[in-house]
C-alpha cells in the first residue's frame, strides 16, 4: 500500500529532509558524508547483528519499559518542535528592525539551523512511533503460536523455524531503529545546546 493514498502523510519527505540535514552544517555547507553514513547505517546494523548473533532478544517486560520511555521522549520532542519555531519567529521579528548584511546572514543561518532541527525532531518522532508499534507487537504476540498454520502443515518444527525467524526479524528492526534513535537524540541534543547557547549570546548582545 502506497503512502500516496494518504496525501496528508509525508513520512518519506520527513525521512529525506532529516537525513539530508545530517550532511550539512548550520551554514548549508556539506559535511563529511562518510562519518554520517557510518553513524546512521553501519553502526546500527552492526549493533543489531551483534545482539542477534549473541541471542539477545527483547523480553515482554523490557518491551513494556521501552514503550513507556519512548512515549515520554516522543512527547518531549513534540514540545521541542514548538520551541524551535517560536525561537525562529522571535529572532525574525527582532532582527527585522536591523537590515544590515551581518544581521541578514545571521538570520539565514539560523533559519537553516531551525529547519534542520525541525526535520530531525520530526523524524525522531516517526522512529519513536515505529518503535512503540514494534514493542507493542512483542507485547501482544510474543508467545502466540500460529496454530492455524500448524494445523494445515502439521509440521511443528517448520512452524517453530518460522516463529523464530519472525522474532529475530522483529528484534533486528527494533535494535536497528533504536540505534538510529539514539544517534538522532545525540544530534538533537547537540543542536539544542547550540540553540540555547546562541540564545544566551543573543540576549547579551
Secondary structure, 3 states (H helix, E strand, C coil): CCHHHCCCCCHHHHHHHHHHHHCECCCCCECCHHHHHHHHHHHHHHHHHHHHHCCCCCCHHHHHHHHHHHHHHHHHHHHHHHHHHHHHHHHHHHHCCCCCHHHHHHHHHHHHHHHHHHHHHHHHHHHHHHHHHHHHHHHHHCCCCCHHHHHHHCCHHHHHHHHHHHHHHHHHHHHHHHHHHHHHHHHHHHHHHHHHHHHHHHHHC
